């Protein structure tokens, strides 16, 4: 036996005599043995055969307790003992027989060789009450070297082979279980029959289809099994099935019994031969697939497609809220421009939703599967904007430790929005114009151009024409990016959209804050409609989000809105400011709410910030109906 990395050569010697341990060390050291003249050794060896001994790893124990400890440790560490030589008599302590009994409780697979000097007793007599006689050998002292060598060599090899076979059986069982799981998960009824027609295997769906378990089906003769199928199935009435699902003569329809209407479950039957490794046919595989489910799925897909088409038709620009005439004009322009590749310039004050309009155009265009990248030219330092747009090579400038892909390359195949285009440095405008003309970019520090397939949209809140007159914006670039302008009206010019937007933001932030706020009070809506909203839609959303956090009622109240929405505060004159002074109770209520917000609802910290004690704060919270929050 040649030792490999996967083999175990652990041998344990259990004897109270030190000389025996020394003998085993000498007998089992790696060597080439010469042919022996010993009669006993000759029984184990062929004539003139040389014995090659591997390197056995010997472990030693002088008593039963020590042996049990070594075997237990080997089992726990994953290095079990293969062979154990155990002496019968080992005074004091437990003898060899009791040691073997306890060893078997730890490891049933260990090969055990009993050593004894009792020549007048046979093994059954010595082990007359031993329960586990398997894996036991019996040798008498003194023993020949060749005898120990050959026994150890054979038992270690036997132990390794059995262990390998056990592992293969475990893997085979696992593979079989996985195969069963896969066949059951298909949803199809699958079975295999041998060449005589008897069932070899059936998955769970097949069992359910015939109403019998696999072990029952295996007992049914092929002719009776065919008859059972004929009882439960009938050939389909093709008039009951849509034409595109008529498969072939292998179709069968399951029935519900005599005198009852069929359930119209259409099954497709297919068969295939099963061959062995030599290509000889050893049986057949049969499969029943319930295609009525596929019909249902096809109908569902058609319905989803219909609903999706309807949704895309009625809500082409979902996310943009507004039904005013000004927004209707914007929608019409968006629909027209989405179908082409023309450059779009989106104009409007800050906060009107220019980026949202650009993204909606992209999502309704032929490029909708590609990326959409938005870049704010005003938010990037002038020294970095070229790198942000076009990327840079490693070492192009100080700090360029690695190559960087710019926004144009990231948007390749899709669209890019250059927001606040009016703030782009004049020196960079020429490079941008060349990119728009040549449809290729060059990274900072690079030498080779990179082609890009991209749609460019721009946005601004500035008067670009005035910048052209002042010489701050290139006229040729202006004509290039402003081929199709879209003007988004400010919120003050479409006040009829304010209730829709307010309700949209209320639902959004109430859900996010996990609050049940069902509407907006008349007073609050009046404030929203009267305010001019210099920050447009963005300012409106911020105001609603703040009000939702402050509101303690089920309806959004005017008192939760920002103070600047009051006409008196906005006017800024003394008389109206005096009229807008809040009642003392409202001032106190808002102070309490603010203190709790800052303290993250920690009553102790809020009381300290207000300069009152906890009891006073609890009393005031109860007075203003804030304690429940």
Number of C-alpha atoms within 10 A of each C-alpha: 11 10 13 9 5 8 16 20 25 18 22 22 23 28 24 19 12 11 10 16 20 10 11 17 16 11 17 22 15 14 13 11 13 12 16 17 10 12 8 13 19 16 10 12 16 12 11 11 12 14 19 16 20 17 14 18 14 18 17 19 19 18 24 29 15 14 23 19 13 17 22 17 14 15 14 9 9 8 14 20 26 24 26 26 23 28 27 22 19 17 13 9 12 14 17 23 19 13 21 24 15 15 21 15 8 14 15 13 17 22 21 22 21 19 22 19 13 13 9 5 10 11 15 10 9 13 12 10 10 13 9 12 15 11 14 14 15 13 18 13 12 10 12 13 16 22 19 17 19 17 16 23 21 12 21 23 19 15 21 16 13 13 16 14 12 12 12 12 12 12 12 12 12 12 12 12 12 12 12 15 13 12 18 17 12 12 15 20 23 23 22 21 20 16 13 11 16 18 24 16 17 23 22 20 20 22 18 12 14 17 12 13 14 19 13 11 19 17 11 15 13 16 10 10 18 12 11 13 14 13 14 17 20 14 13 20 11 11 8 8 15 9 9 7 15 15 13 10 11 14 23 24 20 21 17 13 11 9 7 8 9 15 10 16 15 25 23 20 18 15 14 11 15 16 12 9 6 6 8 10 13 13 19 19 18 16 17 22 20 20 17 17 13 13 16 11 12 12 12 12 12 12 12 12 12 12 12 12 13 12 12 13 10 10 11 18 19 11 11 15 15 18 14 15 12 16 18 12 14 16 20 10 16 21 16 10 20 19 14 11 15 16 19 24 26 25 24 20 18 18 19 21 18 25 20 14 21 26 20 20 26 26 20 18 18 14 19 16 12 16 16 22 18 17 20 18 22 16 11 14 11 14 9 10 20 22 20 20 22 23 24 22 19 16 13 16 11 7 8 14 11 11 15 16 16 20 21 27 22 20 21 18 18 24 27 25 28 23 25 21 24 23 20 21 18 13 11 12 19 15 16 17 17 13 17 19 10 11 15 18 23 19 23 21 16 14 9 10 11 13 15 19 14 23 23 21 26 25 27 21 19 16 11 20 14 11 16 16 11 10 11 17 23 20 14 12 17 19 11 17 21 19 12 15 16 21 18 18 16 21 23 17 11 15 19 15 19 20 16 14 18 22 14 15 19 23 18 14 20 18 13 11 11 9 16 14 18 14 15 18 13 13 12 17 17 15 17 22 17 13 17 17 18 16 16 19 21 15 15 20 20 15 19 26 21 14 21 27 16 18 18 20 15 13 16 24 20 21 15 19 21 14 13 12 20 19 16 18 17 14 12 11 10 11 10 15 16 12 10 14 11 12 8 9 10 12 11 14 17 16 13 19 20 15 20 19 14 12 16 11 14 12 17 15 17 23 20 14 14 13 10 12 15 15 12 11 20 14 13 16 17 12 11 16 13 16 12 7 7
